[in-house]
Amino acid sequence: VILNMWRAVLPRVYEYSQCTCTCRVAACTRGRSWLPASRVQGILWAGCGNGPELKKFYSKRAGLVASKPAGHQRSSVPGSSSSSGKMGNKVWLLILPFASFCLGTWQIFRLRWKVGLVENLEKRTTQPPIAIPADLSERLDELEYRRVVLRGHFDHSRELYIHPRGLYTGSQDKPSPKPGAQVITPFYCLETGYELLINRGWVPRKKMDPETRQQGQTEGDITLTAFVRTQEVKPLFAPKSKPEKNHWTFRDVAKMAQLVGTHPVMLDADATTTVPGGPIGGQTRVFLRNEHVQYIFTWYALGLATTYMFYLLVKKKWR
C-alpha cells in the first residue's frame, strides 16, 4: 500500500520540481548569452534533490512541462483572475492597521477616564478634613483619600511594619531609595469606639526597633488628621508577607487587623502628625500615571504606517 501511494505521489512531486527548475533556468540565463542553459539546469537539478535514477525514469515527463500551451501560463494582466486572487490573499494584511486605529480610539476613551479619575482624586485630597464618621468601616470606598480628624491613643506594643519602603516627601513622583519601613500602630478612636490601624509614617531601618525611638512614642489621648485608605491589591512581583516575623510587603489591611485584633480600617497620618524622634508622616503617595496621550500617538502612527505599506503593496501588485 505504501509503495503504491509513493508511486502515485512521486510523479507529481517530480513535475513540480521540474517546473521550478525550468523557471529558474529561464531567470538565470535571461540576458546572459555566455551562460549555457544546460549548465544552469544541471546545477538546479542537483539543488532540487533529483537523483540520477529519478531523472532518467521521468525524463519524458519533463518534456510535458516545456510543451504546455501558452494559455496555461499565469497572466499578469491587472484585470485577470490570477491577479485578483493574489490581491484577495493580501486583504488580511489590513487587520494590523484596522486594529491599530481601534486601539488608538480606545486610548482616547481611556484618556478621558484617567483625566476624570485624576481630577476626582485631587478634589478629595484637597478638601478640608471632616470629623471621622461613626460608620467609617461601611464607607471606606466612598471616603477613600479624604482627610478625617479623630481623637484617641496609640498602643505601641502591637506595632506592625511594612518594609522595605522608601521615604516619600511629596516633592517627587517616586520615594527615595533610602531603605526603611512604615510603622502601623493600633489606635483606639474615641469617636467610633473601636480600634483601627494608623500608618504613622516612615522610619529608617535602624529605627525600626521601638526602643531606639522612645522620644517619638506618643502617650495619652491625641488629635490627629489622616487619610482614609482601603485594602491594597498585592503587587504582581511582590514577595509574600511573613506575619509570623512581622514582615509585611504591602498594605494587607484585613490580615493585619486580624493579627492585632482591630477593625479592618487603616488611615495614613498626614505630615502634621510628625513628632521629633518618631515616624515621618505624610507617606500617602497620591500619583496616577497618565501616559494615554503617548499611547494614542503610538497606535495611530502605527495604523498610518501600516496603511501606507499596504497601499504600496497594492500599487506594486497592480502595475
ChimeraX commands (.cxc) that place a marker at each C-alpha (Angstrom):
marker #1 position 0.00,0.00,0.00 radius 0.5
marker #1 position 2.77,2.43,0.93 radius 0.5
marker #1 position 4.65,1.60,-2.28 radius 0.5
marker #1 position 1.56,2.25,-4.41 radius 0.5
marker #1 position 0.97,5.58,-2.64 radius 0.5
marker #1 position 4.57,6.56,-3.24 radius 0.5
marker #1 position 4.29,5.68,-6.95 radius 0.5
marker #1 position 1.17,7.86,-7.23 radius 0.5
marker #1 position 2.63,10.86,-5.42 radius 0.5
marker #1 position 6.16,10.80,-6.80 radius 0.5
marker #1 position 5.28,11.90,-10.38 radius 0.5
marker #1 position 3.51,14.99,-9.02 radius 0.5
marker #1 position 6.49,15.89,-6.89 radius 0.5
marker #1 position 8.76,15.42,-9.86 radius 0.5
marker #1 position 6.63,17.59,-12.14 radius 0.5
marker #1 position 6.60,20.38,-9.55 radius 0.5
marker #1 position 10.38,20.23,-9.08 radius 0.5
marker #1 position 10.92,20.20,-12.87 radius 0.5
marker #1 position 8.64,23.21,-13.31 radius 0.5
marker #1 position 10.58,25.05,-10.62 radius 0.5
marker #1 position 13.91,24.20,-12.18 radius 0.5
marker #1 position 12.72,25.26,-15.68 radius 0.5
marker #1 position 11.59,28.64,-14.35 radius 0.5
marker #1 position 14.88,29.13,-12.57 radius 0.5
marker #1 position 16.87,28.31,-15.73 radius 0.5
marker #1 position 14.94,30.97,-17.65 radius 0.5
marker #1 position 15.54,33.52,-14.92 radius 0.5
marker #1 position 19.26,32.78,-14.67 radius 0.5
marker #1 position 20.02,32.83,-18.43 radius 0.5
marker #1 position 17.93,35.88,-19.34 radius 0.5
marker #1 position 20.30,38.48,-20.79 radius 0.5
marker #1 position 23.36,36.25,-20.29 radius 0.5
marker #1 position 24.17,34.64,-23.67 radius 0.5
marker #1 position 27.51,33.47,-22.35 radius 0.5
marker #1 position 25.85,31.29,-19.69 radius 0.5
marker #1 position 24.84,27.85,-21.07 radius 0.5
marker #1 position 21.30,26.86,-20.12 radius 0.5
marker #1 position 22.32,23.20,-19.89 radius 0.5
marker #1 position 24.91,24.04,-17.24 radius 0.5
marker #1 position 22.43,26.02,-15.16 radius 0.5
marker #1 position 19.85,23.25,-15.48 radius 0.5
marker #1 position 22.35,20.68,-14.25 radius 0.5
marker #1 position 23.14,22.75,-11.20 radius 0.5
marker #1 position 19.46,23.30,-10.41 radius 0.5
marker #1 position 18.74,19.60,-10.91 radius 0.5
marker #1 position 21.22,18.84,-8.13 radius 0.5
marker #1 position 19.71,21.57,-5.94 radius 0.5
marker #1 position 16.19,20.22,-6.41 radius 0.5
marker #1 position 17.31,16.89,-4.94 radius 0.5
marker #1 position 16.51,14.74,-8.00 radius 0.5
marker #1 position 18.76,11.68,-8.19 radius 0.5
marker #1 position 20.08,10.22,-11.49 radius 0.5
marker #1 position 17.60,7.34,-11.48 radius 0.5
marker #1 position 14.65,9.73,-10.96 radius 0.5
marker #1 position 15.86,11.97,-13.78 radius 0.5
marker #1 position 16.19,9.01,-16.18 radius 0.5
marker #1 position 12.87,7.42,-15.22 radius 0.5
marker #1 position 10.82,10.61,-15.63 radius 0.5
marker #1 position 12.71,12.28,-18.45 radius 0.5
marker #1 position 9.66,12.06,-20.71 radius 0.5
marker #1 position 7.52,13.83,-18.13 radius 0.5
marker #1 position 9.93,16.72,-18.08 radius 0.5
marker #1 position 9.14,17.43,-21.69 radius 0.5
marker #1 position 5.46,17.84,-20.87 radius 0.5
marker #1 position 6.22,20.90,-18.75 radius 0.5
marker #1 position 8.07,22.63,-21.57 radius 0.5
marker #1 position 5.36,21.76,-24.15 radius 0.5
marker #1 position 2.44,23.26,-22.22 radius 0.5
marker #1 position 0.45,25.74,-24.29 radius 0.5
marker #1 position 0.74,29.45,-23.59 radius 0.5
marker #1 position -2.75,29.50,-22.13 radius 0.5
marker #1 position -1.52,27.64,-19.10 radius 0.5
marker #1 position 0.92,30.40,-18.17 radius 0.5
marker #1 position -0.08,32.72,-15.33 radius 0.5
marker #1 position -1.33,36.05,-16.54 radius 0.5
marker #1 position -0.02,39.25,-15.03 radius 0.5
marker #1 position -2.72,41.47,-16.55 radius 0.5
marker #1 position -4.21,43.68,-13.77 radius 0.5
marker #1 position -7.77,42.60,-14.52 radius 0.5
marker #1 position -7.05,38.87,-14.67 radius 0.5
marker #1 position -8.44,36.37,-12.18 radius 0.5
marker #1 position -4.93,35.32,-11.12 radius 0.5
marker #1 position -4.04,38.88,-10.10 radius 0.5
marker #1 position -7.36,39.23,-8.32 radius 0.5
marker #1 position -6.68,36.05,-6.40 radius 0.5
marker #1 position -3.30,37.33,-5.31 radius 0.5
marker #1 position -4.75,40.59,-4.03 radius 0.5
marker #1 position -7.52,38.70,-2.28 radius 0.5
marker #1 position -4.88,36.86,-0.32 radius 0.5
marker #1 position -3.37,40.20,0.78 radius 0.5
marker #1 position -6.58,41.64,2.23 radius 0.5
marker #1 position -5.84,40.04,5.59 radius 0.5
marker #1 position -2.89,42.46,5.90 radius 0.5
marker #1 position -5.46,45.19,6.65 radius 0.5
marker #1 position -6.03,43.61,10.06 radius 0.5
marker #1 position -2.98,45.36,11.53 radius 0.5
marker #1 position -3.89,48.95,10.54 radius 0.5
marker #1 position -7.53,48.34,11.47 radius 0.5
marker #1 position -6.55,47.00,14.90 radius 0.5
marker #1 position -4.13,49.92,15.41 radius 0.5
marker #1 position -6.83,52.52,14.70 radius 0.5
marker #1 position -9.22,50.70,17.04 radius 0.5
marker #1 position -6.66,50.65,19.86 radius 0.5
marker #1 position -5.87,54.34,19.31 radius 0.5
marker #1 position -9.57,55.20,19.57 radius 0.5
marker #1 position -9.87,53.06,22.69 radius 0.5
marker #1 position -6.98,55.01,24.27 radius 0.5
marker #1 position -8.94,58.24,23.70 radius 0.5
marker #1 position -11.71,56.91,25.93 radius 0.5
marker #1 position -9.10,55.72,28.43 radius 0.5
marker #1 position -7.59,59.21,28.49 radius 0.5
marker #1 position -10.96,60.76,29.32 radius 0.5
marker #1 position -11.47,58.22,32.10 radius 0.5
marker #1 position -7.99,58.84,33.56 radius 0.5
marker #1 position -8.37,62.63,33.47 radius 0.5
marker #1 position -11.66,62.35,35.35 radius 0.5
marker #1 position -10.07,60.00,37.87 radius 0.5
marker #1 position -7.16,62.37,38.50 radius 0.5
marker #1 position -9.46,65.34,38.93 radius 0.5
marker #1 position -11.62,63.42,41.39 radius 0.5
marker #1 position -8.55,62.33,43.35 radius 0.5
marker #1 position -7.16,65.86,43.53 radius 0.5
marker #1 position -10.53,67.13,44.67 radius 0.5
marker #1 position -10.70,64.59,47.50 radius 0.5
marker #1 position -7.19,65.19,48.78 radius 0.5
marker #1 position -7.50,68.98,48.78 radius 0.5
marker #1 position -10.87,69.21,50.52 radius 0.5
marker #1 position -10.89,70.32,54.16 radius 0.5
marker #1 position -10.78,67.46,56.69 radius 0.5
marker #1 position -14.03,66.20,58.17 radius 0.5
marker #1 position -14.83,64.58,61.50 radius 0.5
marker #1 position -14.44,60.84,61.31 radius 0.5
marker #1 position -17.90,59.26,60.80 radius 0.5
marker #1 position -19.06,56.56,63.19 radius 0.5
marker #1 position -19.85,54.25,60.26 radius 0.5
marker #1 position -16.45,54.70,58.61 radius 0.5
marker #1 position -15.93,50.96,58.14 radius 0.5
marker #1 position -19.01,50.89,55.89 radius 0.5
marker #1 position -18.00,53.92,53.79 radius 0.5
marker #1 position -14.36,53.23,53.03 radius 0.5
marker #1 position -14.74,53.30,49.23 radius 0.5
marker #1 position -16.80,56.48,49.39 radius 0.5
marker #1 position -14.31,58.30,51.62 radius 0.5
marker #1 position -11.03,56.95,50.25 radius 0.5
marker #1 position -8.33,59.66,50.18 radius 0.5
marker #1 position -10.50,62.00,52.22 radius 0.5
marker #1 position -8.89,63.53,55.30 radius 0.5
marker #1 position -10.60,62.91,58.62 radius 0.5
marker #1 position -9.94,64.22,62.12 radius 0.5
marker #1 position -10.03,61.76,65.02 radius 0.5
marker #1 position -9.04,61.59,68.67 radius 0.5
marker #1 position -7.70,58.69,70.71 radius 0.5
marker #1 position -4.48,56.96,71.79 radius 0.5
marker #1 position -1.92,54.52,70.37 radius 0.5
marker #1 position -0.95,51.05,71.56 radius 0.5
marker #1 position 2.74,50.90,70.67 radius 0.5
marker #1 position 3.13,47.34,71.96 radius 0.5
marker #1 position 1.48,45.95,68.82 radius 0.5
marker #1 position 3.32,47.78,66.06 radius 0.5
marker #1 position 3.45,46.32,62.55 radius 0.5
marker #1 position 5.98,47.10,59.84 radius 0.5
marker #1 position 5.66,47.34,56.06 radius 0.5
marker #1 position 9.11,47.13,54.54 radius 0.5
marker #1 position 11.18,47.77,52.58 radius 0.5
marker #1 position 9.85,51.25,51.91 radius 0.5
marker #1 position 11.49,54.47,50.74 radius 0.5
marker #1 position 10.89,57.92,52.20 radius 0.5
marker #1 position 8.28,59.94,50.32 radius 0.5
marker #1 position 8.50,63.70,50.81 radius 0.5
marker #1 position 5.73,64.72,48.41 radius 0.5
marker #1 position 8.14,66.61,46.13 radius 0.5
marker #1 position 8.93,63.66,43.84 radius 0.5
marker #1 position 6.90,61.07,41.97 radius 0.5
marker #1 position 8.82,58.15,43.48 radius 0.5
marker #1 position 10.08,57.57,47.04 radius 0.5
marker #1 position 13.78,57.89,47.73 radius 0.5
marker #1 position 15.82,54.67,47.62 radius 0.5
marker #1 position 16.81,55.10,51.26 radius 0.5
marker #1 position 15.75,51.83,52.99 radius 0.5
marker #1 position 13.27,51.91,55.81 radius 0.5
marker #1 position 9.79,50.86,56.92 radius 0.5
marker #1 position 6.33,52.25,57.53 radius 0.5
marker #1 position 5.08,51.85,61.11 radius 0.5
marker #1 position 1.48,50.65,61.51 radius 0.5
marker #1 position 0.11,51.12,65.04 radius 0.5
marker #1 position -3.30,50.21,66.56 radius 0.5
marker #1 position -5.22,53.33,67.60 radius 0.5
marker #1 position -8.29,53.45,69.83 radius 0.5
marker #1 position -10.64,56.05,68.33 radius 0.5
marker #1 position -12.94,57.78,70.80 radius 0.5
marker #1 position -15.45,58.82,68.10 radius 0.5
marker #1 position -16.02,55.33,66.70 radius 0.5
marker #1 position -15.50,53.40,69.92 radius 0.5
marker #1 position -13.19,50.78,68.40 radius 0.5
marker #1 position -9.55,50.27,67.46 radius 0.5
marker #1 position -8.29,50.82,63.95 radius 0.5
marker #1 position -4.88,50.93,62.28 radius 0.5
marker #1 position -2.86,54.10,61.75 radius 0.5
marker #1 position 0.10,54.33,59.39 radius 0.5
marker #1 position 2.21,56.70,61.44 radius 0.5
marker #1 position 4.84,57.13,58.74 radius 0.5
marker #1 position 8.36,56.19,57.74 radius 0.5
marker #1 position 11.38,55.31,59.87 radius 0.5
marker #1 position 14.87,54.29,58.74 radius 0.5
marker #1 position 15.81,50.64,59.07 radius 0.5
marker #1 position 17.98,51.27,62.10 radius 0.5
marker #1 position 14.99,52.88,63.86 radius 0.5
marker #1 position 12.51,50.03,63.36 radius 0.5
marker #1 position 13.03,48.85,66.93 radius 0.5
marker #1 position 10.73,50.95,69.18 radius 0.5
marker #1 position 13.46,51.08,71.82 radius 0.5
marker #1 position 15.56,53.26,69.52 radius 0.5
marker #1 position 12.83,55.94,69.20 radius 0.5
marker #1 position 11.22,56.25,72.61 radius 0.5
marker #1 position 11.00,60.00,72.18 radius 0.5
marker #1 position 8.54,59.59,69.32 radius 0.5
marker #1 position 6.25,57.07,71.06 radius 0.5
marker #1 position 3.31,59.36,71.81 radius 0.5
marker #1 position 1.39,58.61,75.01 radius 0.5
marker #1 position -2.13,59.62,76.06 radius 0.5
marker #1 position -5.03,60.92,74.00 radius 0.5
marker #1 position -4.09,62.96,70.95 radius 0.5
marker #1 position -5.87,64.51,67.96 radius 0.5
marker #1 position -4.59,63.73,64.51 radius 0.5
marker #1 position -5.53,64.12,60.84 radius 0.5
marker #1 position -5.27,61.16,58.49 radius 0.5
marker #1 position -6.22,59.97,55.01 radius 0.5
marker #1 position -8.75,57.16,54.63 radius 0.5
marker #1 position -7.22,54.16,52.82 radius 0.5
marker #1 position -8.58,50.84,51.59 radius 0.5
marker #1 position -7.25,47.33,51.08 radius 0.5
marker #1 position -4.27,47.23,48.73 radius 0.5
marker #1 position -4.04,44.61,46.00 radius 0.5
marker #1 position -0.83,42.60,46.23 radius 0.5
marker #1 position 1.62,43.74,43.53 radius 0.5
marker #1 position 2.39,41.12,40.92 radius 0.5
marker #1 position 6.07,40.66,41.77 radius 0.5
marker #1 position 5.93,41.50,45.47 radius 0.5
marker #1 position 7.15,38.72,47.78 radius 0.5
marker #1 position 4.75,37.15,50.24 radius 0.5
marker #1 position 4.29,38.76,53.62 radius 0.5
marker #1 position 5.52,36.92,56.71 radius 0.5
marker #1 position 3.12,37.75,59.55 radius 0.5
marker #1 position 4.95,35.44,61.96 radius 0.5
marker #1 position 8.06,37.63,61.55 radius 0.5
marker #1 position 6.09,40.90,61.47 radius 0.5
marker #1 position 7.27,41.49,57.91 radius 0.5
marker #1 position 4.62,42.90,55.57 radius 0.5
marker #1 position 5.36,43.69,51.93 radius 0.5
marker #1 position 2.13,45.56,51.13 radius 0.5
marker #1 position -0.89,47.11,52.86 radius 0.5
marker #1 position -2.86,43.96,53.69 radius 0.5
marker #1 position -5.45,45.62,55.93 radius 0.5
marker #1 position -7.62,42.56,56.51 radius 0.5
marker #1 position -4.83,40.26,57.71 radius 0.5
marker #1 position -3.11,42.99,59.70 radius 0.5
marker #1 position -6.32,43.81,61.55 radius 0.5
marker #1 position -6.97,40.13,62.19 radius 0.5
marker #1 position -3.48,39.66,63.62 radius 0.5
marker #1 position -3.67,42.51,66.14 radius 0.5
marker #1 position -7.44,42.34,66.79 radius 0.5
marker #1 position -8.66,45.68,65.36 radius 0.5
marker #1 position -11.31,46.73,62.87 radius 0.5
marker #1 position -10.19,46.32,59.22 radius 0.5
marker #1 position -9.76,50.07,58.79 radius 0.5
marker #1 position -6.48,51.84,58.05 radius 0.5
marker #1 position -5.69,55.56,57.96 radius 0.5
marker #1 position -2.49,57.28,56.80 radius 0.5
marker #1 position -1.39,60.01,59.19 radius 0.5
marker #1 position -0.54,63.23,57.35 radius 0.5
marker #1 position 2.64,65.26,57.70 radius 0.5
marker #1 position 1.24,67.36,60.56 radius 0.5
marker #1 position 1.37,64.34,62.89 radius 0.5
marker #1 position 5.17,64.01,62.71 radius 0.5
marker #1 position 6.82,64.32,66.13 radius 0.5
marker #1 position 10.56,64.64,66.91 radius 0.5
marker #1 position 12.17,61.22,67.05 radius 0.5
marker #1 position 9.06,59.50,65.68 radius 0.5
marker #1 position 7.94,58.27,62.26 radius 0.5
marker #1 position 7.75,60.82,59.45 radius 0.5
marker #1 position 4.09,61.21,58.47 radius 0.5
marker #1 position 2.61,62.14,55.13 radius 0.5
marker #1 position 3.58,58.94,53.32 radius 0.5
marker #1 position 0.38,58.84,51.26 radius 0.5
marker #1 position 1.57,58.90,47.67 radius 0.5
marker #1 position -1.18,60.42,45.53 radius 0.5
marker #1 position 0.02,59.90,41.99 radius 0.5
marker #1 position -1.57,58.33,38.92 radius 0.5
marker #1 position 0.38,57.74,35.74 radius 0.5
marker #1 position -1.30,59.25,32.69 radius 0.5
marker #1 position 0.54,58.23,29.52 radius 0.5
marker #1 position -2.51,57.69,27.33 radius 0.5
marker #1 position -1.57,60.60,25.01 radius 0.5
marker #1 position 1.62,58.73,24.11 radius 0.5
marker #1 position -0.37,55.54,23.55 radius 0.5
marker #1 position -2.79,57.39,21.24 radius 0.5
marker #1 position 0.07,58.78,19.16 radius 0.5
marker #1 position 1.80,55.38,19.02 radius 0.5
marker #1 position -1.25,53.41,17.86 radius 0.5
marker #1 position -2.40,55.97,15.29 radius 0.5
marker #1 position 1.14,56.31,13.91 radius 0.5
marker #1 position 1.37,52.54,13.58 radius 0.5
marker #1 position -2.02,52.48,11.84 radius 0.5
marker #1 position -0.96,55.14,9.32 radius 0.5
marker #1 position 2.38,53.44,8.65 radius 0.5
marker #1 position 0.84,50.01,8.03 radius 0.5
marker #1 position -1.89,51.52,5.85 radius 0.5
marker #1 position 0.74,53.21,3.68 radius 0.5
marker #1 position 2.69,49.93,3.45 radius 0.5
marker #1 position -0.46,48.15,2.30 radius 0.5
marker #1 position -1.02,50.86,-0.31 radius 0.5
marker #1 position 2.50,50.39,-1.67 radius 0.5
marker #1 position 1.96,46.64,-1.85 radius 0.5
marker #1 position -1.30,47.01,-3.76 radius 0.5
marker #1 position 0.25,49.55,-6.11 radius 0.5
marker #1 position 3.16,47.21,-6.85 radius 0.5
marker #1 position 0.93,44.19,-7.49 radius 0.5
marker #1 position -1.35,46.04,-9.91 radius 0.5
marker #1 position 1.37,47.55,-12.08 radius 0.5
marker link #1:1,2 radius 0.2
marker link #1:2,3 radius 0.2
marker link #1:3,4 radius 0.2
marker link #1:4,5 radius 0.2
marker link #1:5,6 radius 0.2
marker link #1:6,7 radius 0.2
marker link #1:7,8 radius 0.2
marker link #1:8,9 radius 0.2
marker link #1:9,10 radius 0.2
marker link #1:10,11 radius 0.2
marker link #1:11,12 radius 0.2
marker link #1:12,13 radius 0.2
marker link #1:13,14 radius 0.2
marker link #1:14,15 radius 0.2
marker link #1:15,16 radius 0.2
marker link #1:16,17 radius 0.2
marker link #1:17,18 radius 0.2
marker link #1:18,19 radius 0.2
marker link #1:19,20 radius 0.2
marker link #1:20,21 radius 0.2
marker link #1:21,22 radius 0.2
marker link #1:22,23 radius 0.2
marker link #1:23,24 radius 0.2
marker link #1:24,25 radius 0.2
marker link #1:25,26 radius 0.2
marker link #1:26,27 radius 0.2
marker link #1:27,28 radius 0.2
marker link #1:28,29 radius 0.2
marker link #1:29,30 radius 0.2
marker link #1:30,31 radius 0.2
marker link #1:31,32 radius 0.2
marker link #1:32,33 radius 0.2
marker link #1:33,34 radius 0.2
marker link #1:34,35 radius 0.2
marker link #1:35,36 radius 0.2
marker link #1:36,37 radius 0.2
marker link #1:37,38 radius 0.2
marker link #1:38,39 radius 0.2
marker link #1:39,40 radius 0.2
marker link #1:40,41 radius 0.2
marker link #1:41,42 radius 0.2
marker link #1:42,43 radius 0.2
marker link #1:43,44 radius 0.2
marker link #1:44,45 radius 0.2
marker link #1:45,46 radius 0.2
marker link #1:46,47 radius 0.2
marker link #1:47,48 radius 0.2
marker link #1:48,49 radius 0.2
marker link #1:49,50 radius 0.2
marker link #1:50,51 radius 0.2
marker link #1:51,52 radius 0.2
marker link #1:52,53 radius 0.2
marker link #1:53,54 radius 0.2
marker link #1:54,55 radius 0.2
marker link #1:55,56 radius 0.2
marker link #1:56,57 radius 0.2
marker link #1:57,58 radius 0.2
marker link #1:58,59 radius 0.2
marker link #1:59,60 radius 0.2
marker link #1:60,61 radius 0.2
marker link #1:61,62 radius 0.2
marker link #1:62,63 radius 0.2
marker link #1:63,64 radius 0.2
marker link #1:64,65 radius 0.2
marker link #1:65,66 radius 0.2
marker link #1:66,67 radius 0.2
marker link #1:67,68 radius 0.2
marker link #1:68,69 radius 0.2
marker link #1:69,70 radius 0.2
marker link #1:70,71 radius 0.2
marker link #1:71,72 radius 0.2
marker link #1:72,73 radius 0.2
marker link #1:73,74 radius 0.2
marker link #1:74,75 radius 0.2
marker link #1:75,76 radius 0.2
marker link #1:76,77 radius 0.2
marker link #1:77,78 radius 0.2
marker link #1:78,79 radius 0.2
marker link #1:79,80 radius 0.2
marker link #1:80,81 radius 0.2
marker link #1:81,82 radius 0.2
marker link #1:82,83 radius 0.2
marker link #1:83,84 radius 0.2
marker link #1:84,85 radius 0.2
marker link #1:85,86 radius 0.2
marker link #1:86,87 radius 0.2
marker link #1:87,88 radius 0.2
marker link #1:88,89 radius 0.2
marker link #1:89,90 radius 0.2
marker link #1:90,91 radius 0.2
marker link #1:91,92 radius 0.2
marker link #1:92,93 radius 0.2
marker link #1:93,94 radius 0.2
marker link #1:94,95 radius 0.2
marker link #1:95,96 radius 0.2
marker link #1:96,97 radius 0.2
marker link #1:97,98 radius 0.2
marker link #1:98,99 radius 0.2
marker link #1:99,100 radius 0.2
marker link #1:100,101 radius 0.2
marker link #1:101,102 radius 0.2
marker link #1:102,103 radius 0.2
marker link #1:103,104 radius 0.2
marker link #1:104,105 radius 0.2
marker link #1:105,106 radius 0.2
marker link #1:106,107 radius 0.2
marker link #1:107,108 radius 0.2
marker link #1:108,109 radius 0.2
marker link #1:109,110 radius 0.2
marker link #1:110,111 radius 0.2
marker link #1:111,112 radius 0.2
marker link #1:112,113 radius 0.2
marker link #1:113,114 radius 0.2
marker link #1:114,115 radius 0.2
marker link #1:115,116 radius 0.2
marker link #1:116,117 radius 0.2
marker link #1:117,118 radius 0.2
marker link #1:118,119 radius 0.2
marker link #1:119,120 radius 0.2
marker link #1:120,121 radius 0.2
marker link #1:121,122 radius 0.2
marker link #1:122,123 radius 0.2
marker link #1:123,124 radius 0.2
marker link #1:124,125 radius 0.2
marker link #1:125,126 radius 0.2
marker link #1:126,127 radius 0.2
marker link #1:127,128 radius 0.2
marker link #1:128,129 radius 0.2
marker link #1:129,130 radius 0.2
marker link #1:130,131 radius 0.2
marker link #1:131,132 radius 0.2
marker link #1:132,133 radius 0.2
marker link #1:133,134 radius 0.2
marker link #1:134,135 radius 0.2
marker link #1:135,136 radius 0.2
marker link #1:136,137 radius 0.2
marker link #1:137,138 radius 0.2
marker link #1:138,139 radius 0.2
marker link #1:139,140 radius 0.2
marker link #1:140,141 radius 0.2
marker link #1:141,142 radius 0.2
marker link #1:142,143 radius 0.2
marker link #1:143,144 radius 0.2
marker link #1:144,145 radius 0.2
marker link #1:145,146 radius 0.2
marker link #1:146,147 radius 0.2
marker link #1:147,148 radius 0.2
marker link #1:148,149 radius 0.2
marker link #1:149,150 radius 0.2
marker link #1:150,151 radius 0.2
marker link #1:151,152 radius 0.2
marker link #1:152,153 radius 0.2
marker link #1:153,154 radius 0.2
marker link #1:154,155 radius 0.2
marker link #1:155,156 radius 0.2
marker link #1:156,157 radius 0.2
marker link #1:157,158 radius 0.2
marker link #1:158,159 radius 0.2
marker link #1:159,160 radius 0.2
marker link #1:160,161 radius 0.2
marker link #1:161,162 radius 0.2
marker link #1:162,163 radius 0.2
marker link #1:163,164 radius 0.2
marker link #1:164,165 radius 0.2
marker link #1:165,166 radius 0.2
marker link #1:166,167 radius 0.2
marker link #1:167,168 radius 0.2
marker link #1:168,169 radius 0.2
marker link #1:169,170 radius 0.2
marker link #1:170,171 radius 0.2
marker link #1:171,172 radius 0.2
marker link #1:172,173 radius 0.2
marker link #1:173,174 radius 0.2
marker link #1:174,175 radius 0.2
marker link #1:175,176 radius 0.2
marker link #1:176,177 radius 0.2
marker link #1:177,178 radius 0.2
marker link #1:178,179 radius 0.2
marker link #1:179,180 radius 0.2
marker link #1:180,181 radius 0.2
marker link #1:181,182 radius 0.2
marker link #1:182,183 radius 0.2
marker link #1:183,184 radius 0.2
marker link #1:184,185 radius 0.2
marker link #1:185,186 radius 0.2
marker link #1:186,187 radius 0.2
marker link #1:187,188 radius 0.2
marker link #1:188,189 radius 0.2
marker link #1:189,190 radius 0.2
marker link #1:190,191 radius 0.2
marker link #1:191,192 radius 0.2
marker link #1:192,193 radius 0.2
marker link #1:193,194 radius 0.2
marker link #1:194,195 radius 0.2
marker link #1:195,196 radius 0.2
marker link #1:196,197 radius 0.2
marker link #1:197,198 radius 0.2
marker link #1:198,199 radius 0.2
marker link #1:199,200 radius 0.2
marker link #1:200,201 radius 0.2
marker link #1:201,202 radius 0.2
marker link #1:202,203 radius 0.2
marker link #1:203,204 radius 0.2
marker link #1:204,205 radius 0.2
marker link #1:205,206 radius 0.2
marker link #1:206,207 radius 0.2
marker link #1:207,208 radius 0.2
marker link #1:208,209 radius 0.2
marker link #1:209,210 radius 0.2
marker link #1:210,211 radius 0.2
marker link #1:211,212 radius 0.2
marker link #1:212,213 radius 0.2
marker link #1:213,214 radius 0.2
marker link #1:214,215 radius 0.2
marker link #1:215,216 radius 0.2
marker link #1:216,217 radius 0.2
marker link #1:217,218 radius 0.2
marker link #1:218,219 radius 0.2
marker link #1:219,220 radius 0.2
marker link #1:220,221 radius 0.2
marker link #1:221,222 radius 0.2
marker link #1:222,223 radius 0.2
marker link #1:223,224 radius 0.2
marker link #1:224,225 radius 0.2
marker link #1:225,226 radius 0.2
marker link #1:226,227 radius 0.2
marker link #1:227,228 radius 0.2
marker link #1:228,229 radius 0.2
marker link #1:229,230 radius 0.2
marker link #1:230,231 radius 0.2
marker link #1:231,232 radius 0.2
marker link #1:232,233 radius 0.2
marker link #1:233,234 radius 0.2
marker link #1:234,235 radius 0.2
marker link #1:235,236 radius 0.2
marker link #1:236,237 radius 0.2
marker link #1:237,238 radius 0.2
marker link #1:238,239 radius 0.2
marker link #1:239,240 radius 0.2
marker link #1:240,241 radius 0.2
marker link #1:241,242 radius 0.2
marker link #1:242,243 radius 0.2
marker link #1:243,244 radius 0.2
marker link #1:244,245 radius 0.2
marker link #1:245,246 radius 0.2
marker link #1:246,247 radius 0.2
marker link #1:247,248 radius 0.2
marker link #1:248,249 radius 0.2
marker link #1:249,250 radius 0.2
marker link #1:250,251 radius 0.2
marker link #1:251,252 radius 0.2
marker link #1:252,253 radius 0.2
marker link #1:253,254 radius 0.2
marker link #1:254,255 radius 0.2
marker link #1:255,256 radius 0.2
marker link #1:256,257 radius 0.2
marker link #1:257,258 radius 0.2
marker link #1:258,259 radius 0.2
marker link #1:259,260 radius 0.2
marker link #1:260,261 radius 0.2
marker link #1:261,262 radius 0.2
marker link #1:262,263 radius 0.2
marker link #1:263,264 radius 0.2
marker link #1:264,265 radius 0.2
marker link #1:265,266 radius 0.2
marker link #1:266,267 radius 0.2
marker link #1:267,268 radius 0.2
marker link #1:268,269 radius 0.2
marker link #1:269,270 radius 0.2
marker link #1:270,271 radius 0.2
marker link #1:271,272 radius 0.2
marker link #1:272,273 radius 0.2
marker link #1:273,274 radius 0.2
marker link #1:274,275 radius 0.2
marker link #1:275,276 radius 0.2
marker link #1:276,277 radius 0.2
marker link #1:277,278 radius 0.2
marker link #1:278,279 radius 0.2
marker link #1:279,280 radius 0.2
marker link #1:280,281 radius 0.2
marker link #1:281,282 radius 0.2
marker link #1:282,283 radius 0.2
marker link #1:283,284 radius 0.2
marker link #1:284,285 radius 0.2
marker link #1:285,286 radius 0.2
marker link #1:286,287 radius 0.2
marker link #1:287,288 radius 0.2
marker link #1:288,289 radius 0.2
marker link #1:289,290 radius 0.2
marker link #1:290,291 radius 0.2
marker link #1:291,292 radius 0.2
marker link #1:292,293 radius 0.2
marker link #1:293,294 radius 0.2
marker link #1:294,295 radius 0.2
marker link #1:295,296 radius 0.2
marker link #1:296,297 radius 0.2
marker link #1:297,298 radius 0.2
marker link #1:298,299 radius 0.2
marker link #1:299,300 radius 0.2
marker link #1:300,301 radius 0.2
marker link #1:301,302 radius 0.2
marker link #1:302,303 radius 0.2
marker link #1:303,304 radius 0.2
marker link #1:304,305 radius 0.2
marker link #1:305,306 radius 0.2
marker link #1:306,307 radius 0.2
marker link #1:307,308 radius 0.2
marker link #1:308,309 radius 0.2
marker link #1:309,310 radius 0.2
marker link #1:310,311 radius 0.2
marker link #1:311,312 radius 0.2
marker link #1:312,313 radius 0.2
marker link #1:313,314 radius 0.2
marker link #1:314,315 radius 0.2
marker link #1:315,316 radius 0.2
marker link #1:316,317 radius 0.2
marker link #1:317,318 radius 0.2
marker link #1:318,319 radius 0.2
view
